[in-house]
Amino acid sequence: MSAARSLHPSPRTLEVESLDSFDRLVAAGARSMHGWHAQSLDLRGRSAPLAALDVQGAIFLGCTFDAGVEGALRSRGALIFPRLEDVPFNPYRGQLYSPKELYAGIETSRYEDTLDARVYQWSIRPGQRHRLDATLAAALHDHAIGDALDELTRSELCTGRTMVGVMGGHAARRGTARFEEAALLGRLLARNNRVVATGGGPGTMEAANLGAYLSTVPDSDFQQALEDLAAVPTFRPSVSEWARAAAAVVGRHPEGTPSLGIPTWFYGHEPPNFFATHVAKYFANAIREAILLELCNGGIIFLPGSGGTVQEIFQDACENYYGAPQTITPMVLVGEEHWLRRFPAWPLLQSLAAGRRMESRIFLVDTVEEALAVLDA
């Protein structure tokens, strides 16, 4: 069972996440809602079918009803989670985010006015993380994101493909060799039928999602996009300008290859990148980290980074160290100078893996082309 699936309430429940789904179930002759989870539905106008259904054991999360219906449902055994007020996000959402949703209005407004920024500001209000209503809203939201992420892994996007993670430093600036290397890696992985997954933020993460997104465009268009982005090398001092440069690239190439980003509002000062088409943004960083590592069934490539990347290396190593043979996935460290001398994670990783089944699944290479080659070996 994947980490994403572990957030799913039960394999015996039925998620009803659209009015069309509800209407189809009713039209097909459903008589009982036992085990149904109705999520963020506007059920006004559905009073008659709700009255006809046995609602014992049903759960309604953030739904809207005609007057008097909610009380009747409760009296008949339904469990109803109410809509939460003064919350700038939907805790019961039924799908992942997209960059356009998180950055809606960025073309003409400041980043500070976007949904992404407003949610982060809500999350860091004084005392917010100790308020029951706020922690409940965040937990419900992260549950919903986990559920949506589970659906993604069972979708056509992931069918017949492995997911490969790309980890690395958030500080890699557009226009640098390190950024272009990560973008080339994402491009090569997507061209080799892998789904690229990153932490969804700036730097190496943005570059890998960018490379995947533009994997089908000609080399000249890919290089032009890199040059255009280099005009705004980092999100400091202006996230707005940084995001607009990315939005312009997406505008010129609206049909990019899908990839996944899993960022967190815990590091809200780092904005999500615009090139991960599917964004699973969490409040809880620990859950986000565990799920990102768990989903990468095709292995993880670690580009040069510092504290966060080193943490991810050994978090992944721990999973492989104790994992069943069938769950061990490749770990590829790129950059001999970086991982042997600047941050000597490779010698420690070798020592840890010695004599274990993971020993044959760890690699140190110097180029992204070599990284792809060892994944294919």
N, C-alpha and C positions, 0 to 999 in steps of 0.2 A: 504494500500500500504506500502510495507516494505521500510526501508531506502535504502536498496540496489536497489530496484526497482525505487525509486525516482530519481536515477541517470540515469535511462534508458531514452533515448531521447523522446520516445513516444510509446504508445501501437500500433500505426498505422504505425510504421516503420518496415522495414525488414532488419535485420542484416545479411550481407553476409560476412562470415569470413573465407571462404576457396574457392579455385579455383573449387573444386568439387561442392560446392553449387552453384557457379556462372554458371558452365557448365550445371548443372541439370536444373536450372531455364531457361536457354536459350534453352536447348533441349526440355523442356516442352512447349515451344511456347511463352515465355514471349515477349512482345512487348514494354513495358515501364519499365523504372527503377525508376519511381516516388516513393519516399519514401524509396528507397534502400539506405542502408549505407554499402558501400564496404570498408572493413577495412583491411589494411596491406596486400593487394593482389598484387602479381606480375602478372599484366595483359598483359605482353608482349606476343605477339602471339594471343591475343584476339582482334585485331584491327577490324576484320570483324564483329563479333557480336556486338561490341561496336558501330560501325558505323550504324548497322541496328536497334539498340534499340533507343527509345525515352529517352534521358537522362535528360530531364527537371525535376528538383526537386531531382535528385540523388546527393548523397554526397560520395565523395571518400576521405578516410583518409589514408594518407601515402602510397598510391599505386604507382606502377611503371608501365609505359606505353612504348609502342613503340614510336619512334621519331615522333613528330608531333601530336600525339593523344591527349595529354593533352590540347593543345591549342584548338583543335577541340571540345573537350568535353566542355570546358569553353564557347566557342562561342555558343554552343547549349543549354546552361542553366544549366550545372552541376556545383556543388560547389566542389572545390578541395582543401583539406588541404594538403600542401606539406610535404614531409619528412623533418624532422628537423635535421640540421647538428650539430655536436659537442655535441651530447646527447648520453650518454652511455646506453640508454634503448629505447625501442620502445614505444612511447606515444600512439600508436594505437593498442597495443597488443590485441589479441582476447581471451586470456585465463588467468587463474590465474597462479601464479608461482608454481614451485615445489622446494623442498630443493636442488635437484640435479642441477637445473638451477642456483639458487642463489649461490651455493657453487661449481660450476663446476671447477674442477682442484684442489680441496682442498687436495686430496690425496698426491699430489706431490708439490704443490705450497703453498705460504702463503695466509692467509685469505685476506690480503691487495690486492691481485691480483684477487679476485673473483668479479663477477658481483655485488653482494650485497655491497661489500666495495667500489667498483668504483662508484656506483650510490650515495652512501652516501657522498663520497668525492666531487663528482660533486655538490651535493646539498648544501654543506657548503662553496663553494668558496666565497671569499669576494664579497659582493654585489649581489650574485646570486639570492637571494630571492626578489630582487628589479628589476631584469632584466625582461623585457617583454617576451623575447623568453623563458627564463627559467621558469617563472611562467606559461606561456602558456603550455609548455611541461609537467610540473608537473600536471596541471589541466586536460589536455587531458588524461594523464596516469591514474589519479585517476578516471576519468569518465569511462575509459575502464575497470579498475579493478572492479568498481561498477557494470558494465554491466555483466562482467564475473561471479561475485559473485551472481548476480541475476539468471543467468543461472544455477549455482550450486544448488541454493535453489529449482529449479524446476526439478532437475535431479533425476535419480534413487537413488542416495545416500540419498537424503532427503525424498523421497516418503514414506509416512507412518511412519516417524520417527520424533520425536521432537528433537530440537537442545538445548543442555544444555551448558551454559557457565560456565567455571571454572576460577575464578579470584583469585589472590593472589600475594604474594611478588616475585619480580624478583630476590631477593637475596638468595632464598632458595638454598643451596648447595647440589650437588649430594652427596650421602652417608649419608645424615642426615635423621632423622625421619620425618621431615617436607616434604622433597622431596619424600620420599617413601610413605607418606600418600597421597600426591597429585597424585602420579603415581597409587596407588591403587584406588583412586577415578575415574580416567580416565578409568582404566580397568573395574571397576564395571559398570560405565555408558555405555560404549560400549557394554559390555556383556548384558546389559538390553535394547539394541536396541536404545540407544540414540546416536546422533551425537555430539561429543565433540567439543566445540569451545573455543579457548583461545585467548589472546592477541599475541600469536605467538612468544614470546620471551623466555628468559632463566628462571631458577628458577621454581616456581610453574607451570608456563605455559608449560615449556618443560616437566616437570614431568607428567602433565595431558595428553599432547599429546602422550608422551611415553606410558603411561598406556593404552590409547586407541589403539595405534598402535600395541601393543603386547597383546591385549585382548584375542586373540585366542590361544596363545602359552601356553604350560604347565607351572605350577607354578615354576618349577625348572629353566626353561629358562628365565622366567621373573625375578627371583631373580638373576640369573647369569648376566643378562643385567644391573641390578642395581649395582651389584658389579663391573662390568667392567667400567661403567660410573664413579663410585666413584674414580677411579684412576686419573681422571681429574675433580676435584670437581667444578670448576668455569671457566668462560671464561677469567678471569684475572689471569695471565698476557698474556696468549696466546689463542686467539680465534681459531687459527689454530689447536692446540692440542685438545681443547674442541670440535670443530666440527669433527675432525677426529675420536675421540672416539665414537661420535654418529653415524658417517658414518659407522664405523665398525659394530655397532649393527644392523643398517639397512641392511648392506651387508649380515649378517648372517640370517636376517629375511626379505627378500625382498618383501614379500606379506603381509604387515601389514594392519590393519584395517584403513580406511580413517578417517581423522579428519581435522578440520579447524584451521588455525592460521591467525590472522589479526594483524600483526605488523606494524610498521611505521618507516620510515627513519628519522622522527623528533627526535626519540631517537636512532639514528644510532650507538651510542656507545654500545647499547645492541643488539647483533646479533640475528637473527631469529633462532629458534630451528629446528632440523633436522627431527622431528617426526610428524609434521603437514604435511600431504600429500598434502593438498591444502592451498596455501599461498596467501592471499589477502593483499599485502603490499602496503601501501599508503604513500604519502608524507604528507598529511594533517592529523594531529593527531585528530583534533576535529571530522572530518568526520569518521575516523576510530573508535573512541570511540562510536559515536552514532550508527553506523552500527552494531558493535559488540553487543551492548546491544539490539538493535532492533531485530536482527536475533534470539536471544535466546528465542524462543517461548515456550520452556519447562522449563524455569526458569534459575536462576543463583545461583551457589554455591560460596560463598566467603570464601576462606581459609585465614589463618592469613597473614596479609600484613600491610603496613603502609600508607603513603600519597596517592599513586596511588590507592590502593584498597579502602581506605576510600572514595576517590572521586567517584569511580565507584559505591560504595554502594548507595551513595546519588543521583548520577545521575540516577541510576535505580529506586530508591525510588521516585524521582520526576516524572518519566514516569508513575509509578504505581499510584501515588497520584492523578494525573490529568487524568489518562487514563479511557477509557470506560470500563465497567465491563468485557467485553469479552477480553480485552487486558491485564488484570492484570496477571502477571506471578509470580511464587514463588521466594522468596528471602530466601536463606538458609545461615546463618552465622555459620561457623564451628569453635569452640574453645571458650568455655565460658570464660576462664580466659583472653584470648586475647581481646574479644569484650565486656567484662563487666568491665575490670579493666585497661589493658594496653592502649587500644584505645577504650573507652566506646561508640562505635557506636550503640550498641544494645539498650540502654535506650533511646537515641534520636530517633532511628528508631521506637521504640514502641510508643513514644509520638507522632511522626508524623503520624503513622498509626491509632492511636486511633480514633474509630468512623468512619473510612473510610472502603471502601470495601476491601482495601488491608490488613486490620488488620488480617484476617484469612489466609493470604498468606505469612506471614513472620515467620521465624523459627530461633531459636538458638539451636544448637546441639553441641555435643562434639566430635563426630567421623564421619568419612566419611560414615560408614555403616548407621548411623542414618540419615545422609543427604539424602542418596538414599531412605531410608524408607519414609521420609516425602514427597519426590517427588512422590512416588508411592501411597501415601495415598489418 
